[in-house]
Every structure is written in C-alpha cells, then in structure tokens.
C-alpha cells in the first residue's frame, strides 16, 4: 500500500502555519540586537543549531511541507512575497546546517560551497524543492521576487533586497520572525530602515557616501522604484542622514563581507557577549 501526502493548502493565509518549523528554528537559534543608532544586527548560532537534535527534524518537516506546496495558487502580493522570502531564507539556512563542513572544518562563508572559478555556485544550484520543482536561490530572488512576472503584477518591491538573507555578514539582518501576509509591509520597511541605520550598509566619510554593494549590484531596481538611488535612500533614512547625504560629492560601495553570519563575526555581538 502506497501512502501519498496530501498537498498543502496553497493560500496566503497559510503562510504563517506553513513556515512554523522554520520559525521555530529561528526562535531557538537566532540572536538579534538593536544598536544605539536604531539599527539591527542579527546572527545565527549554526553550531548550536546543528548540535540541537530537534533542528534536523524541523528542517525535514519544513522541507516536506514545501515539497507539497503549490505556489502557483498564491494570488496576492502579501502572500506571494512573504512566501518566497521565507523560502529563500529557509533554504539558505538549511543548506548550511545540512552541509556544515568543508575539508573537515566548519564552513566560514557561503563561498566555501563554490570554487576559485565559481565562488557563488550555491546561488545557482537547482537544489531546493517546492511543489516538486527544483529552484535555485537566484531563481527565487531574481526571477521570481524581482522578476518580470511580479513586476507586471505590481508585486515587485525593492525592499526585498533588505529581506532575503544570504547567510553573510554583509547581508541585511535575518529576522527572528517569519514574514507573513499580515506583517509583510511593516517588516520590509522596518528591515530596510534598520539595515540602513548600520555602518555596514551606509556611512559617510568626509564628502564621500559609502553604500552597501546592494546599491551597486541592483541599482536598476532602486531606480525603477524611486527614480534614483538617492531618492530611494531618502525614503528610509532618518532626517539627519537625509540632510547629510545632500552634502556628499562622491559615492563608493562598501566591499561585501561574505563571512558567515554567525555571532563571532559581528563586533556588536562580541561586545554584547552574544557569541555562544
């Protein structure tokens, strides 16, 4: 007798329930601290999670749910965008926890999964199963969340760049809450503002504005949404920063830090004693 799994209901209202195993992993092993400036820094305790016998069970449960889920039936922006952000962030996290070692040592960067010729191979691997289709992380981010179909539907949102997390120090912070249809808009705005309130994503030295490389790599998305990177920044920066960027005469991009987003790699968390 062959038992078949029933498909998971594919409606926006199920997103929170659908991702509850992933949410439990975040609740157990993600650390967040708010900086004095109003920014946010977060890191994931990979070794702690890996040693927790419940983690792999939660990953397996989450993967089974996604395998049964039909994303084609997500029929509104809040449901679809929250679903795909959670899927990206979960798959990135799960991959590291399931493949934590390289040459017998813990990986120190997602680039460890690549090669000298192709250091970013992990993002192009069609490995991650949703509804029986194998997706890559690049497909989820660039072809779905920021792709032409979502643009035509009016669902494309440049704030997504501050929500998807590539498990690196240079990324905007991963959140301890999953994205849901009800909290999507507020969390996208909050994460964008909090990321831009850290020097890792924006700071000024003299008359030069230093910006996260996200504004270099995905400049067209920010220009499409706001007319220019400058105007996009003004939407999310506090007043004193908006005034400060008016005086800059040049822009440079901050070298992206691909170190794994574990607590020991964040000075803010080391100072707060949150590196275990």
C-alpha positions as CSV (number, residue, x, y, z in Angstrom):
1,X,0.0,0.0,0.0
2,X,1.4,3.3,-1.1
3,X,0.6,6.4,1.1
4,X,0.6,9.7,-0.7
5,X,0.9,13.1,1.0
6,X,-2.0,15.5,0.6
7,X,-1.0,18.8,-1.0
8,X,-0.5,21.6,1.5
9,X,-3.3,24.2,1.1
10,X,-1.9,27.0,-1.2
11,X,-3.5,30.2,0.0
12,X,-1.8,33.3,1.5
13,X,-3.5,32.7,4.9
14,X,-1.5,29.5,5.4
15,X,2.0,31.1,5.1
16,X,2.5,31.6,8.8
17,X,1.4,28.0,9.6
18,X,3.3,26.6,6.6
19,X,6.6,28.0,7.8
20,X,6.1,27.2,11.5
21,X,9.0,24.7,11.7
22,X,11.4,27.3,10.2
23,X,10.0,29.9,12.6
24,X,10.9,27.5,15.5
25,X,14.4,27.2,14.2
26,X,14.8,31.0,14.1
27,X,13.2,31.4,17.6
28,X,15.7,28.9,19.1
29,X,18.9,29.9,17.5
30,X,18.9,33.5,16.0
31,X,20.2,36.4,18.1
32,X,19.2,40.0,17.4
33,X,20.4,43.2,18.9
34,X,19.3,46.7,18.2
35,X,22.1,49.3,18.0
36,X,22.1,52.6,19.8
37,X,21.6,54.3,16.5
38,X,18.4,52.3,15.8
39,X,20.0,49.7,13.5
40,X,19.7,46.0,13.8
41,X,22.3,43.3,13.8
42,X,21.4,39.6,13.8
43,X,23.4,36.4,13.6
44,X,22.6,32.7,13.6
45,X,24.1,30.2,16.0
46,X,24.9,27.5,13.5
47,X,26.9,25.2,15.7
48,X,24.3,25.4,18.5
49,X,21.5,24.6,16.0
50,X,23.5,21.8,14.4
51,X,24.0,20.2,17.8
52,X,20.3,20.5,18.8
53,X,18.7,17.2,17.9
54,X,15.4,18.9,17.1
55,X,16.9,21.1,14.4
56,X,17.2,18.4,11.7
57,X,13.7,17.2,12.5
58,X,12.4,20.7,12.0
59,X,14.3,21.1,8.7
60,X,12.8,17.8,7.5
61,X,9.3,18.9,8.4
62,X,9.8,22.2,6.7
63,X,11.1,20.6,3.5
64,X,8.3,18.1,3.4
65,X,5.7,20.9,3.7
66,X,7.4,22.9,0.8
67,X,7.5,19.8,-1.4
68,X,3.7,19.5,-1.0
69,X,3.0,23.2,-1.6
70,X,1.8,24.7,-4.9
71,X,3.0,28.3,-5.0
72,X,1.1,29.0,-8.3
73,X,-2.1,29.5,-6.3
74,X,-0.7,32.4,-4.3
75,X,-2.9,35.1,-5.7
76,X,-1.9,38.3,-3.9
77,X,1.3,40.3,-3.3
78,X,1.4,39.9,0.5
79,X,1.0,36.1,0.3
80,X,3.4,35.5,-2.6
81,X,6.2,37.9,-1.5
82,X,6.1,36.7,2.2
83,X,6.2,33.0,1.0
84,X,9.1,33.4,-1.4
85,X,11.2,35.5,1.1
86,X,10.7,32.8,3.8
87,X,11.5,30.1,1.3
88,X,14.8,31.7,0.2
89,X,15.9,32.4,3.8
90,X,15.0,28.9,5.0
91,X,16.7,27.1,2.1
92,X,19.9,29.1,2.7
93,X,19.9,28.3,6.4
94,X,19.0,24.6,5.9
95,X,21.8,24.1,3.3
96,X,24.4,25.3,5.7
97,X,23.1,23.1,8.6
98,X,22.9,20.1,6.4
99,X,26.3,20.7,4.8
100,X,28.3,22.4,7.6
101,X,31.8,21.0,6.8
102,X,34.3,21.5,4.1
103,X,37.6,19.5,4.3
104,X,36.6,18.5,7.8
105,X,36.2,22.1,9.1
106,X,33.1,24.3,9.6
107,X,32.4,26.5,6.5
108,X,33.3,30.1,7.1
109,X,31.5,31.5,4.2
110,X,28.8,30.5,1.6
111,X,31.7,31.0,-0.9
112,X,33.2,27.8,0.5
113,X,30.5,25.9,-1.4
114,X,31.9,27.1,-4.6
115,X,35.3,27.1,-6.2
116,X,38.0,29.6,-7.2
117,X,36.4,29.9,-10.6
118,X,32.8,30.0,-9.3
119,X,32.7,31.1,-5.7
120,X,29.0,31.8,-5.8
121,X,27.9,28.4,-7.1
122,X,25.5,27.8,-4.2
123,X,23.2,30.5,-5.5
124,X,22.8,28.8,-8.9
125,X,22.3,25.2,-7.8
126,X,18.8,24.0,-8.7
127,X,18.5,22.1,-5.4
128,X,15.5,23.4,-3.5
129,X,12.2,21.7,-3.9
130,X,8.9,23.5,-3.8
131,X,5.9,21.6,-5.2
132,X,8.1,19.1,-7.0
133,X,10.1,21.8,-8.9
134,X,13.7,22.3,-8.1
135,X,14.6,26.0,-7.7
136,X,17.9,27.8,-7.2
137,X,18.3,30.7,-4.8
138,X,19.0,33.0,-7.7
139,X,15.8,31.9,-9.4
140,X,13.8,32.7,-6.2
141,X,15.3,36.1,-5.8
142,X,16.0,37.4,-9.2
143,X,13.5,35.6,-11.4
144,X,10.5,35.4,-9.0
145,X,10.6,38.1,-6.3
146,X,12.4,40.7,-8.5
147,X,11.4,39.2,-11.9
148,X,9.2,40.3,-14.8
149,X,6.1,38.5,-13.7
150,X,6.0,40.1,-10.3
151,X,6.8,43.5,-11.9
152,X,3.8,43.1,-14.3
153,X,1.5,42.2,-11.4
154,X,2.7,45.2,-9.3
155,X,4.3,42.9,-6.8
156,X,8.0,43.7,-7.3
157,X,9.4,45.5,-4.3
158,X,13.0,46.7,-4.0
159,X,12.7,46.4,-0.2
160,X,13.1,42.6,-0.8
161,X,16.8,43.3,-1.1
162,X,16.8,44.0,2.6
163,X,14.8,40.9,3.5
164,X,16.4,38.0,1.7
165,X,19.4,36.8,3.6
166,X,22.5,35.1,2.1
167,X,23.9,34.0,5.4
168,X,26.7,36.5,5.3
169,X,27.8,39.4,7.5
170,X,27.3,41.9,4.6
171,X,23.6,40.9,4.3
172,X,20.7,42.8,5.8
173,X,19.7,41.2,9.1
174,X,17.8,37.9,9.2
175,X,14.8,38.3,11.5
176,X,13.6,36.0,14.3
177,X,10.0,36.3,12.9
178,X,8.9,34.8,9.6
179,X,7.3,37.1,7.0
180,X,3.5,36.8,6.8
181,X,0.8,38.4,4.7
182,X,-0.1,40.5,7.8
183,X,3.3,41.7,8.7
184,X,5.0,41.9,5.3
185,X,4.8,45.6,4.6
186,X,5.8,46.7,8.1
187,X,8.7,44.2,8.2
188,X,10.0,45.2,4.8
189,X,10.0,48.8,5.8
190,X,11.5,48.1,9.3
191,X,14.2,45.9,7.9
192,X,15.2,48.4,5.2
193,X,15.4,51.3,7.8
194,X,17.2,49.2,10.4
195,X,19.8,47.9,7.8
196,X,20.4,51.5,6.6
197,X,21.0,52.5,10.2
198,X,24.2,50.5,10.4
199,X,27.6,51.5,9.0
200,X,27.8,48.1,7.4
201,X,25.2,49.4,4.9
202,X,25.7,53.1,4.8
203,X,28.2,55.6,6.3
204,X,29.8,58.9,5.4
205,X,33.5,59.8,5.5
206,X,34.3,63.3,4.6
207,X,32.4,64.2,1.5
208,X,32.0,60.5,0.4
209,X,28.9,58.4,0.8
210,X,29.7,54.7,1.3
211,X,26.8,52.4,0.4
212,X,26.3,48.6,0.6
213,X,27.2,46.9,-2.6
214,X,23.5,46.0,-2.9
215,X,23.0,49.5,-4.4
216,X,25.7,48.7,-7.0
217,X,24.6,45.3,-8.0
218,X,20.8,46.1,-8.0
219,X,20.9,49.8,-8.8
220,X,18.2,49.4,-11.5
221,X,15.7,48.0,-9.0
222,X,16.1,51.0,-6.8
223,X,16.0,53.5,-9.7
224,X,12.9,51.8,-11.1
225,X,11.1,52.2,-7.8
226,X,12.2,55.7,-6.7
227,X,13.8,57.4,-9.7
228,X,17.4,57.2,-8.3
229,X,19.3,55.6,-5.5
230,X,19.4,59.0,-3.8
231,X,15.7,59.3,-3.7
232,X,15.3,55.7,-2.6
233,X,17.6,56.3,0.4
234,X,15.7,59.4,1.4
235,X,12.5,57.3,1.9
236,X,14.2,55.2,4.6
237,X,16.9,57.3,6.2
238,X,16.3,59.4,9.4
239,X,16.2,63.1,8.9
240,X,19.8,63.8,10.0
241,X,21.1,61.2,7.5
242,X,18.9,62.6,4.7
243,X,20.5,66.0,5.3
244,X,24.0,64.6,5.4
245,X,23.7,62.8,2.1
246,X,22.8,66.1,0.4
247,X,26.3,67.3,1.1
248,X,28.3,64.4,-0.3
249,X,30.1,64.8,-3.6
250,X,31.0,61.2,-4.3
251,X,29.7,57.7,-3.8
252,X,31.7,54.5,-3.2
253,X,30.4,51.0,-2.5
254,X,31.4,49.0,0.6
255,X,33.2,45.7,-0.1
256,X,30.7,43.0,0.7
257,X,31.6,40.8,3.7
258,X,30.9,37.2,2.8
259,X,31.9,35.8,6.2
260,X,29.3,33.5,7.7
261,X,26.7,35.4,9.7
262,X,27.5,33.7,13.0
263,X,27.8,35.8,16.2
264,X,31.6,35.7,16.4
265,X,31.9,37.6,13.1
266,X,29.9,40.6,14.4
267,X,31.8,43.1,16.7
268,X,28.5,44.3,18.0
269,X,27.6,40.8,19.3
270,X,31.0,40.1,20.6
271,X,30.8,43.3,22.7
272,X,27.4,42.3,23.9
273,X,28.6,38.9,25.0
274,X,26.3,37.1,22.5
275,X,28.8,34.9,20.7
276,X,27.8,31.5,22.0
